[in-house]
Amino acid sequence: MSDEQTDTGTGWPQPAGPGRPAGPAGEPDPRPDAPDPDELSPLAPQGPAEREPGDAPAVEPDVEPGDDGATVDLSAVPRSGEPVAASDGLGEPVGGSAPVAAGRSRWSTAGVMIVALLALLGFTLVVQLKTTSTDPTLGATRQEDLVRILSDLDARENRLQQDIRALEDSQRQLRSGEQGRQAALDEATRRADELGILAGTLPAVGPGLTVQFDAGAKPITANRVLDAVQELRGAGAEAMQISGGDRASVRIIASTYFLDGDNGSLVVEGRRLTAPFTITVIGDPATMRTALNIPGGVVASVRGVGGNVTFGEREVAEVSALHVPIKLEHARPVS
């Protein structure tokens, strides 16, 4: 290594720095306060660690080694991928754990609110289920009876849907142009026939059922017959008549009344009928039979006093008894 180069300590030679400023003939700086050029050189030895080889080690007298605050603890250096927490110099992290604790607190509050809402919802559902009343009669009913009741409800729904469709068809026909008058006439005729059957002024035929009541130890009361009529009406009966053992028949309409007579007889609309009593009804046979056989219903009450109820399905049942039209004295139709 030449004299014009100095060792940088890294093993690589480095050219020597520029020479100190000189005068016109290369003489030293004539200024009295000029610094020593050797002190300005960055390569000048600054302490004991940069002494020249061969020199004796410099010993500082009466100086004990101490901690100057420059010692680095390598155990505190985080590994790659680990979070770094700032320190205030006293071993306490600055701003490291506070955000984590705050986030954890916010999550805990949200979780508590969610759990409280779910608990409130569950409590509301439980209270609603407990307060919902159930029919004790249906709860004690057998499965086959429930099926019959469901079938009865489905039949009623079907009849109502048919009536709705028929009325909608009539409405469309009445609103049409050329066929409006004829459709109105046909509709009026149909309604008159239906009202005549309901009022008992016209005979009726159709599929139906016969229900015969036979007395046992006790006679068949008027209340039992009235219950049977109400059940049949609820099951979709469209026309009914009641006959006695003497073949006398009376048409049953909305205003028909029943009274107990002498010797087990029955008074219907002022006419006396002898036992046994037979009701002929037009409607869906299965639905009406199911309605009378409901537990605790008409059949059960009659058999409970020793009587009996006999059913007979008819593909064509005839209700021929007529009711005398009622002459209205006060009521008038609204025009």
GISULSUL-V542886 format. One line per field, one symbol per residue. ss: DSSP state (@ for helix, = for strand, . for the rest). psi: psi as a letter, one per 30 degrees, with the letter a starting at -180 (. if undefined). burial: + if it has 16 or more other C-alpha atoms within 10 Angstrom, else -. A space follows every 50 residues. Layout:
ss: ???
psi: ???
burial: ???
//
This chain:
ss: ....===.....===.....................@@@@.......@@@ .......................@@@.........==.....==..@@@@ @@@@@@@@@@@@@@@@@@@@@@@@@@@@@@@....@@@@...@@@@@@@@ @@@@@@@@@@@@@@@@@@@@@@@@@....@@@@@@@@@@@@@@@@@@@@. ...===========.......@@@@@@@@@@@@@....=====.....== ==.....===.@@@.===..===...======..@@@@@@@@.....@@@ @@@@...============................
psi: klfgllkffgfkkkkkllllklaeggllkfkegklkfeffkfgkkfaffg llkflkkkkkkhjkkljgggkkjfffkklkfkkkklkgfgfkkjgefeee eeeeeeeeeeeeeeeeeeeeeeeeeeeeeefkkljfeeegkleeeeeeee eeeeeeeeeeeeeeeeeeeeeeeffldegeeeeeeeeeeeeeeeeeeefg fklkllkakkjkjklbeklkleeeeeeeeeeeefggkfkllklafggkkk kkaegklklkakhglkjjhgkkklllkkkkkkajeeeeeeefgkkgbeee eeffggakkkkjkkejkkjfklkkkkjkfekkkk.
burial: ----------------------------+--------------------- -------------------------------------------------- --------------------------------------------++-++- -+--++-------------+--++-----+--++--+-----+--+++++ ++++-+-++++++++---++++-+++-++-+++-++++++++++----++ +++----++++--+++++---++++++++++++++++++++++++--+++ -+----+++---++--+++++++------------
//
